[in-house]
Amino acid sequence: MATGSTEFIDTTTAANAIPELWSRATQDQREDNLLLARLFDRQFEKEMSHGDILHVLNISNMAARTKSANTAITYETATETLTDITVSTHEYAAIAIETIAKKQQAIDLIKKYTPKMGHALAHSVDDVLAGRFDDFSNTVGTLGTPTSYSDWLRADQYLNDAMAPGRDRFIYIGPAEKKNLGEMQQFVGRDYSKVNDDTAFKNGDRLGTWLGYPVYMSSNCEGTNAAGHDCGMAHKEAIALVIQVDMPSYHFFDIDYLADKHAVEQLYGVAEMRDDHGVFVKAA
């Protein structure tokens, strides 16, 4: 051992004796709260155990007619239309890990990534549903601008005009619009609205009830803080979701690659069923 101007061992001279450690705790990426698959209509799934297109007949209302004495009655001839639900979106997520990596790793990567695969597929479905709000013909508000109380009352009127059932309606907003509603006296004030547990800001994605609607906030609401978000007010029957293959998981050992392979898949379709049962709320 030589001596020199530095008479002590520092981190440079001792580098080979200082280990690098890997934490068994991981910092997992945050996941969006995904709501819409449980808010929109899933009733048609039981009819689509097979096949790729479901034809749904639209039945129109009839009109009352005045009966004149000694005249024959008139029979209506109804020509109805169809709304089709096409199941054609086939998606998957997969991961493989070689035996050597599986044996020598300090962290069980398969255990970590398995729920991430499920979230990836659920996120894809939520993206499609979130993108349907701007397809509704009825709109209120301005993108990039906080909504007003009048906007929400008009949206409610649209659904009432359409005779949408009072049950199974909901309000869907993003984080920016949650901030706006938090500053709106009609949302937080007891004199205007009864909010569950007397607070609009509960933990989780459901904020409470306002105007008779459950209010849900999702970080996956389509849009940006700069351009605004596609929020909405809707009855569940506005959009139909059919998941025909609902994320079965598969695993096998590939001897050719000496690797464990894991995959999940889904097969689904989305269709707008009742355009007047949804309102596109252009928001902050």
C-alpha positions in Angstrom: 0.0 0.0 0.0 1.4 3.3 -1.1 1.2 6.6 0.8 0.8 10.0 -0.7 -0.7 13.4 -0.2 -4.0 11.8 0.9 -3.4 9.7 4.0 -7.0 8.3 4.4 -9.3 6.0 2.4 -12.1 7.8 0.7 -15.1 6.6 -1.5 -12.9 6.6 -4.6 -10.2 4.4 -3.2 -12.7 2.2 -1.5 -15.1 1.9 -4.4 -14.6 -1.8 -4.9 -15.6 -2.4 -1.2 -18.8 -0.4 -1.3 -21.8 -2.5 -2.4 -24.7 -1.2 -4.5 -28.1 -2.4 -3.1 -31.5 -3.0 -4.8 -34.5 -2.2 -2.8 -37.2 -4.9 -2.6 -39.8 -2.1 -2.4 -40.6 -0.7 -5.8 -42.0 2.7 -7.0 -44.9 1.7 -9.1 -46.3 4.1 -11.7 -49.7 5.6 -10.5 -52.7 4.2 -12.3 -55.8 6.1 -13.6 -59.1 5.5 -11.8 -61.2 3.8 -14.4 -64.9 4.2 -14.1 -66.9 4.0 -17.3 -67.0 0.3 -17.8 -69.2 0.1 -14.7 -71.3 3.2 -15.5 -72.4 2.4 -19.0 -74.8 -0.4 -20.1 -73.5 -4.0 -20.0 -77.0 -5.7 -20.5 -76.2 -7.1 -23.9 -73.2 -9.2 -22.9 -75.4 -12.2 -21.9 -76.7 -12.3 -25.5 -73.3 -12.3 -27.1 -71.7 -15.5 -25.9 -70.8 -16.0 -29.6 -71.1 -14.0 -32.8 -69.5 -10.7 -33.7 -72.6 -8.4 -34.4 -75.7 -8.0 -32.3 -78.7 -6.3 -34.0 -80.8 -4.4 -31.6 -84.3 -3.4 -32.9 -85.5 0.1 -32.1 -89.2 0.2 -31.2 -90.9 3.6 -31.8 -93.9 5.0 -29.9 -97.4 4.9 -31.4 -99.9 7.7 -31.8 -103.5 7.8 -30.6 -106.1 8.4 -33.3 -109.6 9.7 -33.2 -112.3 7.2 -34.0 -115.1 8.5 -36.2 -118.5 6.9 -36.1 -119.2 4.3 -38.8 -115.7 4.3 -40.1 -113.0 1.7 -40.1 -109.9 2.2 -37.9 -106.5 2.8 -39.4 -103.6 0.5 -38.6 -100.1 1.8 -38.2 -97.3 0.4 -40.4 -94.1 0.7 -38.5 -90.7 0.5 -40.2 -88.2 0.2 -37.5 -84.4 0.6 -37.6 -81.6 -1.3 -36.0 -78.7 -0.3 -33.8 -75.7 -2.7 -34.2 -73.1 -3.6 -31.6 -70.0 -4.9 -33.2 -67.5 -6.9 -31.1 -64.2 -6.7 -33.0 -61.6 -5.1 -30.7 -59.1 -7.8 -29.7 -56.3 -6.7 -27.5 -53.7 -8.3 -25.2 -50.8 -7.6 -22.9 -47.9 -10.0 -22.3 -44.6 -10.4 -20.5 -41.9 -13.1 -20.6 -39.0 -13.6 -18.3 -36.0 -16.0 -18.9 -35.2 -18.6 -16.2 -31.9 -17.0 -15.4 -33.5 -13.7 -14.7 -36.3 -15.2 -12.7 -33.8 -17.2 -10.6 -31.4 -14.3 -9.9 -33.8 -11.4 -9.5 -34.4 -9.9 -6.1 -37.9 -8.8 -7.0 -40.7 -11.0 -8.3 -41.3 -9.2 -11.6 -44.1 -11.5 -12.7 -46.0 -10.6 -9.5 -45.4 -6.9 -10.2 -46.4 -6.9 -13.9 -49.4 -9.2 -13.8 -51.8 -6.5 -12.4 -50.2 -4.0 -14.7 -51.3 -6.1 -17.7 -54.9 -6.1 -16.4 -54.8 -2.4 -15.9 -53.4 -1.8 -19.5 -56.5 -3.6 -21.0 -59.0 -1.9 -18.6 -57.4 1.4 -19.5 -57.9 0.8 -23.2 -61.6 0.1 -22.7 -62.0 3.2 -20.5 -60.2 5.3 -23.2 -62.7 4.2 -25.8 -65.7 5.0 -23.6 -64.3 8.4 -22.5 -63.9 9.2 -26.2 -67.7 8.8 -26.8 -68.8 11.8 -24.8 -68.0 14.2 -27.7 -70.1 12.1 -30.0 -73.3 13.1 -28.3 -75.4 15.7 -30.3 -76.4 17.7 -27.2 -73.7 19.9 -25.8 -73.2 22.6 -23.2 -70.2 24.7 -22.1 -67.0 25.7 -23.8 -63.8 23.6 -23.9 -61.1 25.1 -21.7 -63.6 27.1 -19.7 -65.1 26.1 -16.3 -68.7 25.1 -16.5 -71.5 27.2 -15.0 -74.5 26.1 -12.9 -76.7 27.0 -15.9 -74.7 24.5 -18.1 -75.5 21.7 -15.8 -79.1 22.6 -15.5 -79.4 22.7 -19.3 -77.7 19.3 -19.5 -80.2 17.9 -17.1 -83.0 19.4 -19.2 -81.7 17.6 -22.2 -82.0 14.2 -20.5 -85.5 15.2 -19.1 -86.6 16.2 -22.6 -85.4 12.8 -23.8 -87.4 11.1 -21.1 -84.3 9.3 -19.8 -85.2 7.4 -16.7 -84.2 9.2 -13.5 -82.3 6.2 -12.2 -78.9 5.2 -13.6 -77.9 8.7 -14.6 -74.5 10.1 -13.7 -72.1 13.1 -14.0 -68.6 12.4 -15.2 -65.8 15.0 -14.8 -62.0 15.4 -14.8 -59.7 16.8 -12.1 -59.8 20.4 -13.5 -63.6 20.4 -13.4 -63.6 19.0 -9.9 -61.7 22.1 -8.9 -64.2 24.3 -10.7 -67.2 22.7 -8.9 -65.4 23.0 -5.6 -65.5 26.8 -6.2 -69.2 26.8 -7.3 -71.5 27.7 -4.4 -74.3 25.7 -5.9 -72.2 22.6 -5.7 -70.8 22.9 -2.2 -73.5 24.9 -0.4 -76.1 23.1 1.6 -78.8 25.6 0.5 -78.5 24.4 -3.1 -77.7 20.8 -3.0 -77.5 17.8 -0.7 -74.1 16.1 -1.1 -73.4 12.7 0.5 -72.1 13.1 4.0 -72.3 16.9 3.6 -69.1 17.1 1.6 -68.3 17.2 -2.1 -64.7 16.1 -1.6 -64.7 12.5 -0.4 -61.9 10.1 -0.9 -62.1 8.1 -4.1 -63.7 8.7 -7.4 -67.3 9.4 -6.3 -67.6 12.9 -5.0 -71.2 12.7 -3.9 -74.6 13.4 -5.3 -75.6 16.7 -7.0 -78.8 17.6 -8.8 -79.8 14.0 -8.1 -76.8 12.6 -10.0 -73.9 10.7 -8.6 -70.8 12.7 -9.5 -67.7 10.8 -10.6 -64.2 12.2 -11.1 -61.7 10.3 -13.3 -58.1 11.2 -14.0 -58.6 9.5 -17.4 -61.2 12.0 -18.6 -60.3 12.8 -22.2 -58.5 16.1 -22.8 -55.8 18.3 -21.3 -55.7 21.2 -18.8 -54.7 23.5 -21.7 -57.4 22.4 -24.2 -60.1 21.4 -21.8 -61.8 18.1 -21.0 -64.7 16.1 -22.4 -66.9 15.7 -19.4 -70.5 14.6 -19.5 -73.9 13.9 -18.1 -75.6 10.7 -19.2 -77.9 7.8 -18.6 -76.2 4.4 -18.6 -78.2 3.3 -21.7 -76.6 6.0 -23.9 -73.6 3.7 -24.5 -73.5 -0.1 -24.6 -70.3 -2.0 -23.8 -70.0 -5.7 -24.6 -66.9 -7.6 -23.3 -67.0 -11.0 -24.9 -63.6 -12.2 -23.6 -62.9 -10.6 -20.2 -59.2 -10.8 -19.5 -58.5 -14.5 -19.1 -54.8 -15.1 -18.2 -52.5 -17.6 -19.8 -49.1 -19.0 -18.7 -46.7 -21.5 -20.2 -43.0 -22.3 -20.1 -41.4 -22.0 -23.5 -38.6 -24.6 -23.6 -37.1 -23.1 -26.8 -36.4 -19.8 -25.0 -36.2 -21.1 -21.5 -38.7 -18.5 -20.4 -41.9 -18.1 -18.5 -44.5 -16.4 -20.7 -47.6 -14.7 -19.4 -50.4 -13.0 -21.3 -54.0 -11.7 -20.9 -56.5 -10.8 -23.6 -59.8 -9.2 -24.1 -62.4 -8.9 -26.9 -65.0 -6.2 -26.8 -67.2 -3.7 -28.6 -68.8 -0.4 -27.9 -71.8 1.3 -29.5 -73.9 4.4 -29.0 -77.4 3.3 -28.4 -79.4 6.4 -27.4 -77.8 9.7 -28.5 -80.3 11.8 -26.6 -79.4 10.0 -23.3 -76.0 11.7 -23.2 -74.8 15.3 -23.1 -71.3 16.4 -24.0 -70.2 18.8 -21.3 -67.3 20.9 -22.6 -65.3 21.8 -19.5 -62.1 23.0 -18.0 
